[in-house]
C-alpha cells in the first residue's frame, strides 16, 4: 500500500481558486467547557455548516471541477 500524494503549496492554492465562490466560509469556534476539560485551547472548524454538512464538499467540488468534458458526461457517483 502506498501513501496518498500529499499536495504541495501550489496545489492547495490552485484548489482554493477552483472552489472559491462555491463553498461557504465556515467559522472557527471555541468552547470554554471543552478547553477546560482537555486543558488546552481547542478550535473547531465548523464544516458541518457547509452546504452538504461536511468538509467533503470542498474536496469533491475540487475533484469534479478538474474532470474533462468527456469524464463529466460519463457522470459522477
Backbone bond lengths (Angstrom), bond angles and torsions (degrees), N, CA, C in turn:
res aa  C-N    CA-C-N  psi(-1)  N-CA   C-N-CA  omega(-1)  CA-C   N-CA-C  phi
1 X - - - 1.455 - - 1.528 108.61 -
2 X 1.303 116.59 131.55 1.458 120.02 179.62 1.516 110.50 -103.34
3 X 1.320 115.00 153.35 1.468 120.18 178.29 1.522 108.99 -71.60
4 X 1.338 116.86 145.95 1.467 119.10 177.28 1.520 110.94 -66.10
5 X 1.320 115.45 153.51 1.462 119.20 177.10 1.521 109.82 -63.32
6 X 1.305 115.75 133.20 1.462 120.90 177.21 1.527 106.91 -97.12
7 X 1.334 116.62 122.26 1.466 118.39 -178.46 1.523 111.45 -67.31
8 X 1.332 115.72 145.33 1.453 119.40 175.07 1.531 108.85 -86.96
9 X 1.318 116.09 176.96 1.464 121.34 -175.81 1.526 111.74 -57.23
10 X 1.328 116.70 -43.34 1.469 119.92 -179.16 1.525 112.05 -62.75
11 X 1.339 116.91 -36.73 1.465 120.72 178.00 1.530 110.67 -65.99
12 X 1.318 116.68 -38.14 1.473 120.96 178.74 1.531 109.91 -66.38
13 X 1.324 117.10 -42.94 1.467 121.09 178.62 1.530 110.15 -63.88
14 X 1.328 117.41 -41.23 1.468 121.16 178.45 1.525 110.75 -63.45
15 X 1.323 117.13 -42.85 1.465 121.18 178.74 1.527 110.38 -63.73
16 X 1.331 117.10 -40.98 1.465 120.75 178.21 1.523 110.60 -60.01
17 X 1.321 116.55 -38.83 1.462 120.42 177.63 1.521 112.15 -66.01
18 X 1.347 116.59 -38.99 1.464 120.01 -179.43 1.525 112.28 -67.26
19 X 1.325 117.11 -38.02 1.472 119.18 -175.88 1.524 112.87 -89.48
20 X 1.335 116.79 -12.35 1.461 120.55 -179.14 1.533 110.76 -55.62
21 X 1.296 115.52 132.49 1.457 120.84 -179.85 1.518 113.71 86.89
22 X 1.342 116.84 -6.66 1.460 120.48 -178.26 1.523 112.38 -115.28
23 X 1.314 116.90 -16.28 1.462 121.29 179.26 1.527 108.57 -115.94
24 X 1.303 115.77 156.76 1.460 120.68 177.99 1.529 110.20 -84.76
25 X 1.313 116.21 147.36 1.463 120.50 172.13 1.518 106.58 -82.79
26 X 1.321 116.77 107.77 1.462 121.17 -176.54 1.522 110.24 -94.01
27 X 1.337 116.73 147.26 1.459 120.30 -174.64 1.526 113.49 -78.79
28 X 1.336 114.03 159.56 1.463 122.23 167.88 1.522 104.54 -99.49
29 X 1.323 116.35 134.03 1.463 119.95 -179.34 1.522 110.05 -131.62
30 X 1.323 114.50 160.73 1.458 121.61 177.68 1.516 109.34 -126.51
31 X 1.319 114.99 164.43 1.454 121.65 175.37 1.523 107.42 -135.73
32 X 1.340 116.58 115.26 1.466 119.82 178.01 1.529 110.67 -58.43
33 X 1.316 117.01 -39.35 1.464 121.17 -179.49 1.526 110.80 -63.02
34 X 1.322 116.74 -44.91 1.460 120.66 179.29 1.527 110.44 -65.26
35 X 1.352 116.16 -44.51 1.468 120.22 178.70 1.526 110.93 -55.98
36 X 1.327 116.45 -45.21 1.461 121.27 179.88 1.524 110.75 -62.60
37 X 1.295 115.85 -42.58 1.471 120.83 -177.66 1.532 112.14 -63.94
38 X 1.337 117.37 -40.42 1.469 119.70 -177.23 1.530 112.76 -96.16
39 X 1.330 117.00 -8.71 1.459 120.29 178.38 1.509 113.93 73.05
40 X 1.313 116.47 28.59 1.465 121.23 179.90 1.524 108.66 -155.28
41 X 1.312 115.44 160.96 1.458 119.96 175.79 1.537 107.84 -86.99
42 X 1.325 115.90 121.11 1.461 121.71 -176.08 1.523 108.78 -118.44
43 X 1.316 115.85 135.16 1.457 121.73 177.47 1.520 108.93 -111.01
44 X 1.318 116.14 135.27 1.460 122.78 178.96 1.523 108.37 -108.92
45 X 1.323 117.43 126.24 1.460 122.48 174.82 1.524 105.34 -90.40
46 X 1.309 116.79 111.84 1.467 122.18 -169.47 1.525 112.75 -82.18
47 X 1.318 116.20 65.07 1.459 121.38 179.40 1.525 112.01 -71.00
48 X 1.326 117.26 -11.64 1.467 119.97 174.04 1.530 110.45 -65.26
49 X 1.331 117.60 -13.46 1.464 121.51 176.92 1.533 111.85 -90.19
50 X 1.337 116.42 -0.72 1.463 121.07 176.75 1.534 109.13 -65.52
51 X 1.317 117.66 161.40 1.468 122.41 -175.76 1.522 113.64 -49.07
52 X 1.304 118.15 -41.81 1.462 120.44 -178.80 1.529 111.99 -102.16
53 X 1.316 116.51 9.00 1.462 120.95 175.65 1.518 114.76 79.19
54 X 1.329 117.93 18.64 1.459 119.51 -178.82 1.526 110.78 -157.55
55 X 1.333 115.81 156.83 1.464 121.12 177.65 1.517 111.07 -66.57
56 X 1.311 117.62 -20.10 1.463 121.75 -175.16 1.524 112.60 -59.29
57 X 1.331 117.44 -22.81 1.463 120.35 179.59 1.525 110.74 -58.75
58 X 1.325 117.37 -38.73 1.465 120.79 -178.83 1.527 110.74 -61.25
59 X 1.313 117.01 -50.79 1.460 121.11 -179.13 1.514 112.81 -67.08
60 X 1.333 116.15 -39.42 1.464 119.89 179.72 1.519 110.42 -65.60
61 X 1.320 117.15 -45.52 1.468 119.70 179.74 1.530 110.19 -62.73
62 X 1.315 116.68 -42.15 1.462 120.33 179.12 1.529 110.45 -61.24
63 X 1.329 117.91 -45.34 1.464 121.41 -178.84 1.524 111.28 -64.37
64 X 1.324 117.00 -45.25 1.464 120.68 -178.87 1.522 110.88 -65.47
65 X 1.326 116.78 -36.58 1.467 119.65 -178.86 1.526 112.12 -67.03
66 X 1.326 117.67 -17.03 1.463 121.59 -179.40 1.532 112.61 -93.59
67 X 1.336 118.02 -2.77 1.462 120.82 -179.44 1.522 110.93 -72.47
68 X 1.317 115.46 149.47 1.466 120.12 174.76 1.535 108.32 -75.36
69 X 1.321 116.67 166.39 1.468 120.58 177.45 1.523 110.94 -57.82
70 X 1.337 116.77 -41.14 1.462 120.90 179.66 1.528 110.81 -63.47
71 X 1.305 117.07 -44.40 1.461 120.82 178.59 1.532 110.75 -62.65
72 X 1.321 117.64 -41.11 1.469 121.17 178.62 1.517 111.04 -62.45
73 X 1.334 116.91 -41.52 1.473 120.81 -179.90 1.516 111.23 -60.82
74 X 1.331 116.78 -32.82 1.469 120.05 179.53 1.511 111.62 -73.46
75 X 1.325 117.81 -18.99 1.459 121.72 174.84 1.521 114.28 97.51
76 X 1.305 113.94 168.01 1.467 122.40 -179.68 1.515 107.66 -132.91
77 X 1.312 115.73 135.66 1.468 121.18 178.04 1.500 108.04 -112.83
